[in-house]
Amino acid sequence: MTAPGFRLTDSTLRDGSHAIAHRFTIEQVTDIVTGLDAAGVPVIEVSHGDGLGGSSFNYGFSATDEMELVRAAVAARTQARIAVLMLPGIGTRDDLRQAAELGIDVARIATHCTEADIAEQHIALAKQLGLEAVGFLMLSHMIAPEELLEQARKLESYGADCVYVVDSAGAMTIEDARRRVSLLADGLDTQVGIHAHNNLSLAVANSMAALEEGAAQIDGCTTGLGAGAGNCATEVLVAAMQRSGVDSGVDPLRVVDVAQDTVRPIRPEQGVIDRDGLVMGYAGVYGSFLLHARRAAERYGVDTKELLLELGRRKVVGGQEDMIIDVAVQLERRAASARAAATAEASA
């Protein structure tokens, strides 16, 4: 197995933001970027978990302004490229311009897998700003591979340098990942990437399968720190690739030190696939819904598992976080009605 042109992006400081309710500090960003940069990680992504402009009531406020975190990341790197994520409708073009002025190198423009057309102006702006532009098709498991290819072709036509298959729910099997990456790699002239979550404990396997099918870019997060049950663990991926004869360009021993000594203390329990995380992958629920769903379930006295399953049945997608409350209220009312009916029947 070979990896021509393969490049790793570490998203600990973006996707990992979900797992800690967007509480990263400048010191943590500086330490993590310094460690990953020294280990040879070529791209490091930094922004709010929901991308530029994500700090809000709807998605969760950042403890530190994300532009200050970006500034710290740019200052700490010596060779790595710094990336940001942007979801049109959450972030604005002015946000992207500001990040570019701070010295970022890569703009990853994310849309739902059926809405690639809303990324056109943002990809064009990224190119105008001299940035590498990456298209991010979130919740890629929700449509057939052939439909995903059509969406990917739109991103390519807008000027994307790479288009990602994004398993935002950690719902893909190895065959799911293979089919989507293979089809895009054969059907596009631009590069193809994969962003895997670990809800079904398949993130590393899916990433390595994607590499075999032609993926040129692969994402990871140290310790797997990320939304839902977490992401493909960077240090595990690098070690597994090394054992398989793939040179990722990253020092496996140095990156595992970063994971253990710098990132692990931030959330020591990361890496455990608990009931809620597994149910998210099983039901195909957007990973960043986890903390929101747990809070709503506690507030309205409903089972988090049932809430997640209902969100999956309704095919709720990123940007519809307000629906979590609506569904929790409906489940609470349904349960109250059932209790009232049972009481009435017992009294009859």
N, C-alpha and C positions, 0 to 999 in steps of 0.2 A: 504494500500500500504506500503510495506516494502522495505528496502534498504540494504540487507545483503552484507557487503563488499564494499558498495558504497564509492567512493572517488572523491573529487572535485579537479580539476586542474584549477588554474586561469592563464589565458594567456594574461592578460593586458599588460605585459611587453614584449610580443612577437607579438601576433596578433595586439595588440593596436599600435604597431610601425608603421603599415601601415597607420593608420588614421592620424598620425602626421608627416608623411614623414620621419620616422626614426630619430627623433630629441630628444629622451629621454636623460636625463642627469644623471650623477651619483647620484646627490641629489634626483632626482625624483625616481630613482630605489630604493635608500635606504629608502626613506619615504614610498613608496608603499609596499615594502617587509616587512618593520617593521610593518605596519598597518595590512596587510593581515596575517602575521605570528601571531600577537597578537589576531586576530579574529578567529584563528584556521584553516585557509586554509591549507590543508595538502601538496599541491604541487603548486609551483609558477614557471611559465615558463618565461625564459629571453633569448632573442637573437634578432637579426635582424628579421624583419617581414618575410623575406624569408629564415630564418634559418641561421645557422653558415656559414660565408663566403658570405652572401647575400649583404654586402655593396659593391656596384659596380655601374658602369654606367648604366647597364641594369636594375637593380632593385631599385637603389637609394642608395646614400651614407649615412652612419650613421654619425650623428653629433659627437658621441663618440664611440670609438672602442668598439665593442660588448664584447670583452673579459674583458674590464674594467668594463662594466656593469654587466657581470656575476660575476666578482670578488666582486663587491659591493653587489650584491644580496646574495652571499654566506656569506659575512661578516655580513650582516644585519639580517639574519634568526637565530632563536634560535631552532625551531623545524620543520619548513617546509622543505620539500625536494625541491631542485632546479632542474628544468628541462631545457633542451635546445631542439630546433628543428633543424633537419638537413635534407636537400634535397640532395641526392646523385647527383653529377654533378654540384651543387652550392658549397656546403661545401665539405671538404676533410676529410680523416681519421685523418690527422694531426690536423685539427680543433677540431675534437672530442677528440683526445688525450689531446690537450691543455685545453679544457673545463673540462675534467676529472681531470687533474692536479690541476685545480682551486677549485675543490671540489663539482662539480655537482653530482646529484644522479640518474637522469633519462635522457635517450636519446630517443627522439621521432624522428623516421626515417620516412620521408614522401616521398611518390611517387604518381604519377598519379594512379588512381584506376585500370588501366590495366597494370601497370608496376611494380608490387610487386617484380619481380625477380631482379631488380637492387638494392634492399635493402639488399641482403643476406650478403655481406661482412661487411656492416656497422652495421647490427644487431649483427653479430658474434663478431665484434670488441667491441661493447658496452658491451656485456656479458663478454668478456675477461678483460675489464677494470673494471668489478665489478659493472656495471650500470644496472638499470632496463631498459629494451628495449621495446619500444612501436612502433608498426607499424601504420602508418597514411595513409589511403587510400583517397587521395584528390579527390574532385569532384565526390563523390560516387553516386550522382544522375544520372550520365551519363551512367551507365550500369545496367543491370537487377540484382536483388538481388542474383540470382543464380550464375551469373558471379562474383559478388562481393565476394561471399563465396569462390569461387575457388581461387581468389587472396588472400583472408584472410588466407586460408589454407597454401599458400606458406609462408606468413609471420610467421605463427605459426610454420611451419617446420624449419624455420631459427632460431627459438628460441625466438620470440617475446613473452613478458609476457602479452601483451594486444594488441588487434587490434581495431583500431578506424574506425567507419563510419564517414566520414568527409564531411559535407555539405558546401563545400568551396564557393558555389555560393548563399547559402541561398535559394535554389530552391526546397527543399523538403517540401511536405505536411506532415501532421501527419501520414497518412497512409504509405507514402514513408519511413519515419523514422522507423515506427513500423515494416514493412516488412523486412527491411534490418537488423535491430538490432536483431529481433526475429530469423531470419534465421542464422545469425552468432552465436548468443548465443546457439542455438540448435546444430549447426554444428561444433563448435570448443570446444576444451578443455581449451583453454586459455581465459582470460577475454576479454570482448568487451566494447568499449567506444563509445561516440558520441561527436562530435564537431560541434555545430550548429551556423549558422549565421541567422541574423534577417531580411533579405530583405523582406520576406513575413509576418513579424511580428509573426512568429511561433517558434522562437528559444526556448523559455521556454516551450511551449507546446510540441515541439518535444523532448526536453530533458527529460521531465517528462514521456512522452509516452515511450521513450527508456528505462527509469528506470523500467517501468512496464514490458517491454519485456526482461529484464535480463541484461541491461547495468550495469557494475560494476564501470565504470569511466565516468565522465561527465565534460566537459569543460565550463568555463565561463570567462567573462572579466568584471571587474568592470565598471559600467556605459555602458556596452556593447561596450566599446572602441575596435574597430577592423576594419578589412578590409570591404569594401563595405558599407552596411548599419549597420555594427557592428555585434557583437556576442551576444550570450545568456548572458544577464546581470547577473553577479554573485550575486549581492545583491537581485535582483528580484527572481532568481531561488531559493536561500536559503530561502527567505521569503515564496515563494509559496510552497516549500517543507514542511516547518515548519507548514504552514496552512493545509497541506494535511497529516500531521502525520508522515512525514519523517524527521529523524534527520540526517542532513548533517554533523554534527560535527563542524559546523561553527556558530559562534554567529551572528545572523541576524542583531542585532542593531550595533554591532561593525563594521561589514563589510559594512553596509550602511553609516556609518560615514566615512570610508575610501573612499567609492565611492564619497560621496558628498564633503568632505573637502579636499581630496588629489588628486583624479583623475579628478573629474568634472572640476576644474579650468584649467586643461591642454587643454581640448577641450569642452567648455561649451555647444556647440550645439549637442554634441553626443547624440544619441537616437532618432533623428528625421529621419524617413524614407522618404527621399525626392524622387523626380521623378527618378533620376539616380539610387539610391539605390534600389528602387522598380523594375525598369526595369532590373537591374542585376539579381534579383531573378527570375523574369518572364522569362528572356531569358536564364538563367542558365550560367551566365558569372562569371568567377573566381573573387572573391571578391577583390583581391589586384590590379586588373586592374583599379579600379575606378579613382584614381588620375592620372594615366598614360593616361586614356581615356579622362579625362577632359582637360588635357594639350594638347593632340593631337587634340582634337576637336577645342580648341581655336586657336591653331597654324594654322590649315588648314581651319578654318572657316566652320566647319561642325557641325551638331547637335549631341550632346553627346548621346542622346537617340538613334538616328539612327546608330551611331557608335557601341553602345553596342548591339543593336539588330542584327547587321551584324556579330559582333564577336560571338554572340550566335548561329546564323545560321551556322557559319563556325566551331562551336565546338572548338574554340581556347582554349587551356589549359595552366596551369601554366608552365612557362618556355618559352612561346611564346610571351613574351611582345613586341618583335620587330614587331610582326604582327599588333599591334595596329596602329603603324605609317603607315604600308603598307595599311591597310584597310582605314584609314583616308584619305590618298592620293587618293585612288581609289574613295572614296565617293566625294572628292573635284573635281576630274576630271569628274566624272559622272554628278555632279551638274553644272559644267562649260559647259559641252556639252549640257545639257538640256537648260541652259540659252542661249547659242549660237543658238540652234535650234529654240527656242522661238522668239529670235530677228530676225532671218532670216525669219521666218513665218510671223511675224508682218510687215516686210519690203516688203514682196512679194505683 
